[in-house]
Amino acid sequence: MDYGLYEQVQVRLVGDDSLVKSSILSRAFYERGSVTVAKELLGKFVVRVVGRNRLVGRIVEVEAYRGFDDPASHAFRGITPRTTPMFGEPGHAYVYFTYGNHYCFNVTTERTGVAGAVLIRALEPVEGLNVMKRFRPHVSTLEITNGPGKLTKALCIDKALNKIDLTKCGPLFLRGNDSERVDIACSVRIGITAGTDRLWRFFVPGNPYVSRFERKLSRT
Protein backbone atom coordinates (compact mmCIF):
# COMPACT_ATOMS: atom_id res chain seq x y z
CA MET A 1 0.00 0.00 0.00
CA ASP A 2 1.24 3.46 -0.86
CA TYR A 3 1.14 5.39 2.41
CA GLY A 4 1.74 8.57 0.42
CA LEU A 5 -1.97 8.45 -0.38
CA TYR A 6 -2.85 9.18 3.23
CA GLU A 7 -2.52 12.29 5.33
CA GLN A 8 -2.07 12.04 9.10
CA VAL A 9 -4.29 14.58 10.83
CA GLN A 10 -5.52 15.33 14.32
CA VAL A 11 -9.21 14.60 14.82
CA ARG A 12 -11.08 15.53 17.99
CA LEU A 13 -13.35 12.77 19.20
CA VAL A 14 -16.94 13.92 19.59
CA GLY A 15 -17.83 13.86 23.26
CA ASP A 16 -14.16 13.46 24.23
CA ASP A 17 -11.52 16.10 24.78
CA SER A 18 -8.63 13.84 23.76
CA LEU A 19 -6.97 14.01 20.37
CA VAL A 20 -6.19 10.91 18.34
CA LYS A 21 -4.26 10.26 15.18
CA SER A 22 -6.48 9.38 12.27
CA SER A 23 -5.61 8.93 8.61
CA ILE A 24 -8.03 10.84 6.43
CA LEU A 25 -7.88 9.81 2.79
CA SER A 26 -5.93 12.46 0.92
CA ARG A 27 -6.60 14.11 -2.42
CA ALA A 28 -4.07 11.80 -4.09
CA PHE A 29 -6.15 8.78 -3.11
CA TYR A 30 -9.13 10.02 -5.13
CA GLU A 31 -7.14 11.46 -8.04
CA ARG A 32 -7.03 8.10 -9.84
CA GLY A 33 -9.31 6.01 -12.02
CA SER A 34 -12.81 5.45 -10.62
CA VAL A 35 -12.53 1.66 -10.81
CA THR A 36 -9.23 1.64 -8.91
CA VAL A 37 -10.56 3.98 -6.23
CA ALA A 38 -13.77 1.96 -5.91
CA LYS A 39 -11.90 -1.26 -5.14
CA GLU A 40 -9.61 0.42 -2.63
CA LEU A 41 -12.49 2.10 -0.81
CA LEU A 42 -13.70 -1.28 0.44
CA GLY A 43 -12.80 -1.58 4.10
CA LYS A 44 -12.32 2.17 4.55
CA PHE A 45 -14.49 4.23 6.91
CA VAL A 46 -17.09 6.93 6.33
CA VAL A 47 -17.17 9.35 9.27
CA ARG A 48 -20.17 11.63 9.78
CA VAL A 49 -20.27 14.16 12.61
CA VAL A 50 -23.79 15.21 13.64
CA GLY A 51 -23.79 17.61 16.56
CA ARG A 52 -21.75 15.89 19.26
CA ASN A 53 -22.24 12.45 17.75
CA ARG A 54 -19.77 10.65 15.52
CA LEU A 55 -21.26 8.04 13.18
CA VAL A 56 -18.83 5.65 11.51
CA GLY A 57 -19.47 2.97 8.90
CA ARG A 58 -17.08 0.57 7.17
CA ILE A 59 -17.52 0.55 3.39
CA VAL A 60 -18.55 -2.89 2.14
CA GLU A 61 -20.12 -2.12 -1.26
CA VAL A 62 -19.46 0.48 -3.97
CA GLU A 63 -20.04 1.18 -7.67
CA ALA A 64 -17.66 2.99 -10.02
CA TYR A 65 -18.85 5.52 -12.61
CA ARG A 66 -16.89 7.42 -15.24
CA GLY A 67 -17.80 10.04 -17.86
CA PHE A 68 -18.40 10.13 -21.62
CA ASP A 69 -17.31 6.49 -22.01
CA ASP A 70 -19.79 5.20 -19.41
CA PRO A 71 -23.43 5.24 -20.60
CA ALA A 72 -24.66 4.42 -17.09
CA SER A 73 -23.08 7.56 -15.64
CA HIS A 74 -24.81 10.87 -14.92
CA ALA A 75 -21.84 12.52 -16.67
CA PHE A 76 -22.23 10.54 -19.91
CA ARG A 77 -23.86 13.47 -21.74
CA GLY A 78 -21.51 16.09 -20.34
CA ILE A 79 -21.45 18.64 -17.57
CA THR A 80 -24.74 19.95 -16.14
CA PRO A 81 -25.59 21.85 -12.95
CA ARG A 82 -26.27 18.48 -11.30
CA THR A 83 -23.11 16.72 -12.45
CA THR A 84 -20.69 19.60 -11.82
CA PRO A 85 -19.04 17.84 -8.85
CA MET A 86 -18.14 14.85 -11.05
CA PHE A 87 -16.01 17.09 -13.26
CA GLY A 88 -14.47 19.04 -10.40
CA GLU A 89 -11.67 18.44 -7.94
CA PRO A 90 -11.42 14.83 -6.76
CA GLY A 91 -12.15 14.03 -3.14
CA HIS A 92 -15.46 15.87 -2.82
CA ALA A 93 -18.94 14.60 -2.07
CA TYR A 94 -21.47 14.24 -4.88
CA VAL A 95 -24.90 13.97 -3.24
CA TYR A 96 -28.08 13.82 -5.29
CA PHE A 97 -31.77 13.08 -4.73
CA THR A 98 -33.21 10.17 -6.68
CA TYR A 99 -36.53 8.46 -7.32
CA GLY A 100 -38.21 11.26 -5.34
CA ASN A 101 -37.38 9.27 -2.26
CA HIS A 102 -33.78 9.32 -1.02
CA TYR A 103 -30.28 10.73 -1.36
CA CYS A 104 -27.24 8.93 -2.73
CA PHE A 105 -23.70 9.67 -1.55
CA ASN A 106 -20.77 9.49 -3.98
CA VAL A 107 -17.11 10.49 -3.77
CA THR A 108 -15.57 12.22 -6.79
CA THR A 109 -12.58 10.67 -8.54
CA GLU A 110 -10.25 11.14 -11.52
CA ARG A 111 -8.30 14.35 -12.12
CA THR A 112 -10.00 17.75 -12.29
CA GLY A 113 -11.91 18.12 -15.56
CA VAL A 114 -12.38 14.37 -16.04
CA ALA A 115 -15.71 13.03 -14.79
CA GLY A 116 -15.70 10.25 -12.25
CA ALA A 117 -17.35 9.17 -9.02
CA VAL A 118 -17.84 6.16 -6.77
CA LEU A 119 -21.26 5.49 -5.27
CA ILE A 120 -21.16 4.27 -1.66
CA ARG A 121 -23.76 1.51 -1.71
CA ALA A 122 -23.50 -0.11 1.73
CA LEU A 123 -21.81 0.35 5.09
CA GLU A 124 -21.23 -1.84 8.12
CA PRO A 125 -21.98 0.25 11.26
CA VAL A 126 -18.92 0.66 13.45
CA GLU A 127 -19.74 3.53 15.79
CA GLY A 128 -22.89 5.46 16.67
CA LEU A 129 -25.37 2.68 15.90
CA ASN A 130 -27.87 3.94 18.48
CA VAL A 131 -27.94 7.35 16.77
CA MET A 132 -28.29 5.73 13.35
CA LYS A 133 -31.31 3.83 14.67
CA ARG A 134 -32.92 7.11 15.67
CA PHE A 135 -32.62 8.29 12.08
CA ARG A 136 -33.91 4.91 10.82
CA PRO A 137 -36.32 3.59 13.45
CA HIS A 138 -38.28 0.35 13.26
CA VAL A 139 -35.78 -1.52 11.08
CA SER A 140 -33.42 -4.34 12.00
CA THR A 141 -29.72 -3.66 12.54
CA LEU A 142 -28.83 -5.40 9.28
CA GLU A 143 -31.21 -3.07 7.42
CA ILE A 144 -29.76 0.15 8.84
CA THR A 145 -27.11 0.84 6.17
CA ASN A 146 -27.35 -1.98 3.60
CA GLY A 147 -28.28 0.22 0.65
CA PRO A 148 -27.39 3.66 -0.77
CA GLY A 149 -30.61 5.35 0.35
CA LYS A 150 -30.59 3.62 3.71
CA LEU A 151 -27.06 4.70 4.64
CA THR A 152 -27.70 8.35 3.78
CA LYS A 153 -30.73 8.35 6.08
CA ALA A 154 -28.80 6.61 8.86
CA LEU A 155 -25.89 9.07 8.60
CA CYS A 156 -28.10 12.12 7.97
CA ILE A 157 -26.47 12.85 4.59
CA ASP A 158 -28.44 15.15 2.30
CA LYS A 159 -27.97 17.82 -0.37
CA ALA A 160 -26.49 20.22 2.18
CA LEU A 161 -23.31 18.09 2.05
CA ASN A 162 -23.06 18.14 -1.75
CA LYS A 163 -19.58 19.26 -2.90
CA ILE A 164 -18.10 19.15 0.62
CA ASP A 165 -14.35 18.46 0.72
CA LEU A 166 -13.89 14.93 2.07
CA THR A 167 -10.13 15.31 2.54
CA LYS A 168 -10.56 17.64 5.53
CA CYS A 169 -11.81 16.95 9.03
CA GLY A 170 -15.38 18.21 9.13
CA PRO A 171 -18.98 17.01 9.15
CA LEU A 172 -18.20 14.28 6.60
CA PHE A 173 -14.90 12.63 5.62
CA LEU A 174 -13.34 9.24 4.89
CA ARG A 175 -10.66 7.48 6.90
CA GLY A 176 -8.21 4.81 5.86
CA ASN A 177 -7.91 1.34 7.34
CA ASP A 178 -4.34 0.15 6.87
CA SER A 179 -4.70 -2.83 9.19
CA GLU A 180 -7.27 -4.77 7.16
CA ARG A 181 -7.13 -6.53 3.81
CA VAL A 182 -10.45 -7.46 2.22
CA ASP A 183 -11.60 -9.94 -0.39
CA ILE A 184 -13.31 -8.27 -3.34
CA ALA A 185 -16.14 -9.62 -5.47
CA CYS A 186 -17.65 -7.81 -8.44
CA SER A 187 -20.82 -7.79 -10.51
CA VAL A 188 -22.86 -5.65 -12.86
CA ARG A 189 -23.97 -2.37 -11.31
CA ILE A 190 -27.48 -2.42 -9.87
CA GLY A 191 -30.45 -0.59 -11.40
CA ILE A 192 -28.87 0.33 -14.75
CA THR A 193 -29.96 -0.42 -18.31
CA ALA A 194 -26.79 0.71 -20.11
CA GLY A 195 -23.17 -0.20 -19.49
CA THR A 196 -24.20 -3.63 -18.27
CA ASP A 197 -21.03 -5.14 -19.69
CA ARG A 198 -18.94 -3.45 -16.97
CA LEU A 199 -18.48 -5.36 -13.72
CA TRP A 200 -17.99 -2.17 -11.72
CA ARG A 201 -19.95 -3.02 -8.59
CA PHE A 202 -17.48 -4.16 -5.93
CA PHE A 203 -18.30 -5.59 -2.52
CA VAL A 204 -16.98 -7.64 0.36
CA PRO A 205 -18.28 -11.19 -0.22
CA GLY A 206 -20.12 -12.71 2.70
CA ASN A 207 -20.61 -9.42 4.54
CA PRO A 208 -24.23 -9.27 5.79
CA TYR A 209 -24.48 -5.52 5.18
CA VAL A 210 -24.00 -5.79 1.40
CA SER A 211 -27.25 -4.70 -0.25
CA ARG A 212 -27.72 -7.92 -2.16
CA PHE A 213 -25.72 -10.74 -3.69
CA GLU A 214 -25.61 -11.90 -7.30
CA ARG A 215 -25.61 -15.59 -8.16
CA LYS A 216 -22.82 -15.20 -10.71
CA LEU A 217 -19.83 -13.32 -9.35
CA SER A 218 -16.30 -12.62 -10.49
CA ARG A 219 -13.73 -12.30 -7.72
CA THR A 220 -10.49 -10.35 -7.88
Contacts in CASP RR format, 6 or more apart in sequence:
PFRMAT RR
TARGET T0000
AUTHOR 0000-0000-0000
METHOD contacts of the structure
MODEL  1
MDYGLYEQVQVRLVGDDSLVKSSILSRAFYERGSVTVAKELLGKFVVRVV
GRNRLVGRIVEVEAYRGFDDPASHAFRGITPRTTPMFGEPGHAYVYFTYG
NHYCFNVTTERTGVAGAVLIRALEPVEGLNVMKRFRPHVSTLEITNGPGK
LTKALCIDKALNKIDLTKCGPLFLRGNDSERVDIACSVRIGITAGTDRLW
RFFVPGNPYVSRFERKLSRT
1 178 0 8 1.000
3 178 0 8 1.000
4 26 0 8 1.000
4 28 0 8 1.000
5 25 0 8 1.000
5 26 0 8 1.000
5 28 0 8 1.000
5 29 0 8 1.000
6 23 0 8 1.000
6 24 0 8 1.000
6 25 0 8 1.000
6 26 0 8 1.000
6 29 0 8 1.000
6 176 0 8 1.000
6 178 0 8 1.000
7 23 0 8 1.000
7 24 0 8 1.000
7 25 0 8 1.000
7 26 0 8 1.000
7 167 0 8 1.000
8 21 0 8 1.000
8 22 0 8 1.000
8 23 0 8 1.000
9 21 0 8 1.000
9 22 0 8 1.000
9 23 0 8 1.000
9 24 0 8 1.000
9 169 0 8 1.000
10 19 0 8 1.000
10 20 0 8 1.000
10 21 0 8 1.000
10 22 0 8 1.000
10 169 0 8 1.000
11 19 0 8 1.000
11 20 0 8 1.000
11 22 0 8 1.000
11 24 0 8 1.000
11 169 0 8 1.000
12 19 0 8 1.000
13 19 0 8 1.000
13 20 0 8 1.000
13 54 0 8 1.000
14 49 0 8 1.000
14 51 0 8 1.000
14 52 0 8 1.000
14 53 0 8 1.000
14 54 0 8 1.000
15 52 0 8 1.000
22 175 0 8 1.000
23 175 0 8 1.000
23 176 0 8 1.000
23 178 0 8 1.000
24 167 0 8 1.000
24 168 0 8 1.000
24 169 0 8 1.000
24 173 0 8 1.000
24 174 0 8 1.000
24 175 0 8 1.000
24 176 0 8 1.000
25 44 0 8 1.000
25 91 0 8 1.000
25 166 0 8 1.000
25 167 0 8 1.000
25 173 0 8 1.000
25 174 0 8 1.000
25 175 0 8 1.000
25 176 0 8 1.000
26 167 0 8 1.000
27 89 0 8 1.000
27 90 0 8 1.000
27 91 0 8 1.000
27 167 0 8 1.000
29 37 0 8 1.000
29 40 0 8 1.000
29 91 0 8 1.000
30 37 0 8 1.000
30 90 0 8 1.000
30 91 0 8 1.000
30 107 0 8 1.000
30 108 0 8 1.000
30 109 0 8 1.000
30 166 0 8 1.000
30 167 0 8 1.000
31 90 0 8 1.000
31 91 0 8 1.000
31 109 0 8 1.000
31 110 0 8 1.000
31 111 0 8 1.000
32 109 0 8 1.000
32 110 0 8 1.000
33 66 0 8 1.000
33 109 0 8 1.000
33 110 0 8 1.000
33 116 0 8 1.000
34 64 0 8 1.000
34 65 0 8 1.000
34 66 0 8 1.000
34 109 0 8 1.000
34 110 0 8 1.000
34 116 0 8 1.000
34 117 0 8 1.000
34 118 0 8 1.000
34 200 0 8 1.000
35 64 0 8 1.000
35 66 0 8 1.000
35 200 0 8 1.000
37 64 0 8 1.000
37 107 0 8 1.000
37 109 0 8 1.000
37 118 0 8 1.000
38 62 0 8 1.000
38 63 0 8 1.000
38 64 0 8 1.000
38 109 0 8 1.000
38 118 0 8 1.000
38 200 0 8 1.000
38 202 0 8 1.000
39 184 0 8 1.000
39 202 0 8 1.000
39 220 0 8 1.000
41 59 0 8 1.000
41 62 0 8 1.000
41 107 0 8 1.000
41 118 0 8 1.000
41 120 0 8 1.000
41 174 0 8 1.000
42 59 0 8 1.000
42 60 0 8 1.000
42 61 0 8 1.000
42 62 0 8 1.000
42 182 0 8 1.000
42 184 0 8 1.000
42 202 0 8 1.000
42 203 0 8 1.000
42 204 0 8 1.000
43 58 0 8 1.000
43 59 0 8 1.000
43 60 0 8 1.000
43 177 0 8 1.000
43 180 0 8 1.000
43 182 0 8 1.000
43 204 0 8 1.000
44 58 0 8 1.000
44 59 0 8 1.000
44 174 0 8 1.000
44 175 0 8 1.000
44 176 0 8 1.000
44 177 0 8 1.000
45 56 0 8 1.000
45 57 0 8 1.000
45 58 0 8 1.000
45 59 0 8 1.000
45 126 0 8 1.000
45 174 0 8 1.000
45 175 0 8 1.000
45 176 0 8 1.000
45 177 0 8 1.000
46 56 0 8 1.000
46 57 0 8 1.000
46 59 0 8 1.000
46 105 0 8 1.000
46 120 0 8 1.000
46 123 0 8 1.000
46 151 0 8 1.000
46 155 0 8 1.000
46 172 0 8 1.000
46 174 0 8 1.000
47 54 0 8 1.000
47 55 0 8 1.000
47 56 0 8 1.000
47 57 0 8 1.000
47 172 0 8 1.000
47 173 0 8 1.000
47 174 0 8 1.000
47 175 0 8 1.000
48 54 0 8 1.000
48 55 0 8 1.000
48 56 0 8 1.000
48 155 0 8 1.000
48 156 0 8 1.000
48 157 0 8 1.000
48 171 0 8 1.000
48 172 0 8 1.000
49 55 0 8 1.000
49 170 0 8 1.000
49 171 0 8 1.000
49 172 0 8 1.000
50 131 0 8 1.000
50 155 0 8 1.000
50 156 0 8 1.000
50 171 0 8 1.000
53 128 0 8 1.000
53 131 0 8 1.000
54 127 0 8 1.000
54 128 0 8 1.000
55 127 0 8 1.000
55 128 0 8 1.000
55 131 0 8 1.000
55 132 0 8 1.000
55 154 0 8 1.000
55 155 0 8 1.000
55 156 0 8 1.000
56 125 0 8 1.000
56 126 0 8 1.000
56 127 0 8 1.000
56 128 0 8 1.000
56 175 0 8 1.000
57 123 0 8 1.000
57 124 0 8 1.000
57 125 0 8 1.000
57 126 0 8 1.000
57 127 0 8 1.000
57 145 0 8 1.000
57 155 0 8 1.000
58 123 0 8 1.000
58 124 0 8 1.000
58 126 0 8 1.000
58 177 0 8 1.000
59 120 0 8 1.000
59 122 0 8 1.000
59 123 0 8 1.000
60 122 0 8 1.000
60 123 0 8 1.000
60 124 0 8 1.000
60 203 0 8 1.000
60 204 0 8 1.000
60 207 0 8 1.000
60 209 0 8 1.000
60 210 0 8 1.000
61 120 0 8 1.000
61 121 0 8 1.000
61 122 0 8 1.000
61 147 0 8 1.000
61 201 0 8 1.000
61 202 0 8 1.000
61 203 0 8 1.000
61 204 0 8 1.000
61 207 0 8 1.000
61 209 0 8 1.000
61 210 0 8 1.000
61 211 0 8 1.000
62 118 0 8 1.000
62 119 0 8 1.000
62 120 0 8 1.000
62 121 0 8 1.000
62 201 0 8 1.000
62 202 0 8 1.000
62 203 0 8 1.000
63 118 0 8 1.000
63 119 0 8 1.000
63 121 0 8 1.000
63 189 0 8 1.000
63 190 0 8 1.000
63 200 0 8 1.000
63 201 0 8 1.000
63 202 0 8 1.000
64 109 0 8 1.000
64 118 0 8 1.000
64 200 0 8 1.000
64 202 0 8 1.000
65 72 0 8 1.000
65 73 0 8 1.000
65 74 0 8 1.000
65 75 0 8 1.000
65 86 0 8 1.000
65 106 0 8 1.000
65 116 0 8 1.000
65 117 0 8 1.000
65 118 0 8 1.000
65 119 0 8 1.000
65 200 0 8 1.000
66 73 0 8 1.000
66 75 0 8 1.000
66 110 0 8 1.000
66 115 0 8 1.000
66 116 0 8 1.000
67 73 0 8 1.000
67 75 0 8 1.000
67 76 0 8 1.000
67 78 0 8 1.000
67 86 0 8 1.000
67 114 0 8 1.000
67 115 0 8 1.000
67 116 0 8 1.000
68 75 0 8 1.000
68 76 0 8 1.000
68 78 0 8 1.000
68 115 0 8 1.000
70 76 0 8 1.000
70 195 0 8 1.000
70 198 0 8 1.000
71 194 0 8 1.000
71 195 0 8 1.000
72 189 0 8 1.000
72 192 0 8 1.000
72 193 0 8 1.000
72 194 0 8 1.000
72 195 0 8 1.000
72 196 0 8 1.000
72 198 0 8 1.000
73 86 0 8 1.000
73 115 0 8 1.000
73 116 0 8 1.000
73 117 0 8 1.000
74 82 0 8 1.000
74 83 0 8 1.000
74 86 0 8 1.000
74 96 0 8 1.000
74 117 0 8 1.000
75 83 0 8 1.000
75 86 0 8 1.000
75 87 0 8 1.000
75 115 0 8 1.000
75 116 0 8 1.000
75 117 0 8 1.000
78 87 0 8 1.000
78 115 0 8 1.000
79 86 0 8 1.000
79 87 0 8 1.000
79 115 0 8 1.000
82 96 0 8 1.000
83 115 0 8 1.000
84 163 0 8 1.000
85 92 0 8 1.000
85 93 0 8 1.000
85 94 0 8 1.000
85 108 0 8 1.000
85 117 0 8 1.000
85 162 0 8 1.000
85 163 0 8 1.000
86 94 0 8 1.000
86 106 0 8 1.000
86 108 0 8 1.000
86 115 0 8 1.000
86 116 0 8 1.000
86 117 0 8 1.000
87 112 0 8 1.000
87 113 0 8 1.000
87 114 0 8 1.000
87 115 0 8 1.000
88 108 0 8 1.000
88 112 0 8 1.000
88 113 0 8 1.000
89 108 0 8 1.000
89 112 0 8 1.000
90 108 0 8 1.000
90 109 0 8 1.000
90 110 0 8 1.000
90 111 0 8 1.000
90 112 0 8 1.000
91 107 0 8 1.000
91 108 0 8 1.000
91 109 0 8 1.000
91 165 0 8 1.000
91 166 0 8 1.000
91 167 0 8 1.000
92 107 0 8 1.000
92 108 0 8 1.000
92 163 0 8 1.000
92 164 0 8 1.000
92 165 0 8 1.000
92 166 0 8 1.000
93 105 0 8 1.000
93 106 0 8 1.000
93 107 0 8 1.000
93 108 0 8 1.000
93 161 0 8 1.000
93 162 0 8 1.000
93 163 0 8 1.000
93 164 0 8 1.000
93 166 0 8 1.000
93 172 0 8 1.000
94 105 0 8 1.000
94 106 0 8 1.000
94 107 0 8 1.000
94 108 0 8 1.000
94 117 0 8 1.000
94 162 0 8 1.000
94 163 0 8 1.000
95 103 0 8 1.000
95 104 0 8 1.000
95 105 0 8 1.000
95 106 0 8 1.000
95 152 0 8 1.000
95 157 0 8 1.000
95 158 0 8 1.000
95 159 0 8 1.000
95 161 0 8 1.000
95 162 0 8 1.000
96 103 0 8 1.000
96 104 0 8 1.000
96 106 0 8 1.000
96 159 0 8 1.000
96 162 0 8 1.000
97 103 0 8 1.000
97 159 0 8 1.000
98 104 0 8 1.000
101 149 0 8 1.000
102 148 0 8 1.000
102 149 0 8 1.000
102 150 0 8 1.000
102 152 0 8 1.000
102 153 0 8 1.000
103 149 0 8 1.000
103 152 0 8 1.000
103 153 0 8 1.000
103 157 0 8 1.000
103 158 0 8 1.000
103 159 0 8 1.000
104 119 0 8 1.000
104 148 0 8 1.000
104 149 0 8 1.000
104 152 0 8 1.000
105 119 0 8 1.000
105 120 0 8 1.000
105 148 0 8 1.000
105 151 0 8 1.000
105 152 0 8 1.000
105 155 0 8 1.000
105 157 0 8 1.000
105 161 0 8 1.000
106 117 0 8 1.000
106 118 0 8 1.000
106 119 0 8 1.000
106 120 0 8 1.000
107 117 0 8 1.000
107 118 0 8 1.000
107 120 0 8 1.000
107 166 0 8 1.000
107 174 0 8 1.000
108 116 0 8 1.000
108 117 0 8 1.000
109 116 0 8 1.000
109 117 0 8 1.000
109 118 0 8 1.000
110 116 0 8 1.000
119 148 0 8 1.000
120 148 0 8 1.000
120 151 0 8 1.000
121 147 0 8 1.000
121 148 0 8 1.000
121 151 0 8 1.000
121 190 0 8 1.000
121 201 0 8 1.000
121 203 0 8 1.000
121 211 0 8 1.000
122 145 0 8 1.000
122 146 0 8 1.000
122 147 0 8 1.000
122 148 0 8 1.000
122 151 0 8 1.000
122 203 0 8 1.000
122 209 0 8 1.000
122 210 0 8 1.000
122 211 0 8 1.000
123 145 0 8 1.000
123 151 0 8 1.000
123 154 0 8 1.000
123 155 0 8 1.000
123 209 0 8 1.000
124 145 0 8 1.000
124 207 0 8 1.000
124 209 0 8 1.000
125 132 0 8 1.000
125 141 0 8 1.000
125 144 0 8 1.000
125 145 0 8 1.000
125 154 0 8 1.000
125 209 0 8 1.000
129 141 0 8 1.000
129 144 0 8 1.000
132 144 0 8 1.000
132 145 0 8 1.000
132 154 0 8 1.000
132 155 0 8 1.000
133 139 0 8 1.000
133 141 0 8 1.000
133 144 0 8 1.000
135 153 0 8 1.000
135 154 0 8 1.000
135 155 0 8 1.000
135 156 0 8 1.000
136 143 0 8 1.000
136 144 0 8 1.000
136 150 0 8 1.000
136 153 0 8 1.000
136 154 0 8 1.000
139 150 0 8 1.000
142 208 0 8 1.000
142 209 0 8 1.000
143 150 0 8 1.000
144 150 0 8 1.000
144 151 0 8 1.000
144 154 0 8 1.000
145 151 0 8 1.000
145 154 0 8 1.000
145 155 0 8 1.000
145 209 0 8 1.000
146 208 0 8 1.000
146 209 0 8 1.000
146 210 0 8 1.000
146 211 0 8 1.000
147 211 0 8 1.000
148 211 0 8 1.000
151 157 0 8 1.000
152 158 0 8 1.000
157 172 0 8 1.000
161 171 0 8 1.000
161 172 0 8 1.000
164 170 0 8 1.000
164 171 0 8 1.000
164 172 0 8 1.000
166 172 0 8 1.000
166 173 0 8 1.000
166 174 0 8 1.000
167 173 0 8 1.000
182 204 0 8 1.000
183 204 0 8 1.000
183 205 0 8 1.000
183 219 0 8 1.000
184 202 0 8 1.000
184 203 0 8 1.000
184 204 0 8 1.000
184 205 0 8 1.000
184 219 0 8 1.000
184 220 0 8 1.000
185 202 0 8 1.000
185 203 0 8 1.000
185 204 0 8 1.000
185 205 0 8 1.000
185 217 0 8 1.000
185 218 0 8 1.000
185 219 0 8 1.000
185 220 0 8 1.000
186 199 0 8 1.000
186 200 0 8 1.000
186 201 0 8 1.000
186 202 0 8 1.000
186 203 0 8 1.000
186 217 0 8 1.000
186 218 0 8 1.000
186 219 0 8 1.000
186 220 0 8 1.000
187 199 0 8 1.000
187 201 0 8 1.000
187 203 0 8 1.000
187 214 0 8 1.000
187 216 0 8 1.000
187 217 0 8 1.000
187 218 0 8 1.000
188 196 0 8 1.000
188 198 0 8 1.000
188 199 0 8 1.000
188 201 0 8 1.000
188 214 0 8 1.000
189 195 0 8 1.000
189 196 0 8 1.000
189 198 0 8 1.000
189 200 0 8 1.000
189 201 0 8 1.000
190 201 0 8 1.000
190 211 0 8 1.000
190 212 0 8 1.000
199 218 0 8 1.000
203 210 0 8 1.000
204 210 0 8 1.000
205 213 0 8 1.000
205 217 0 8 1.000
205 219 0 8 1.000
206 213 0 8 1.000
END
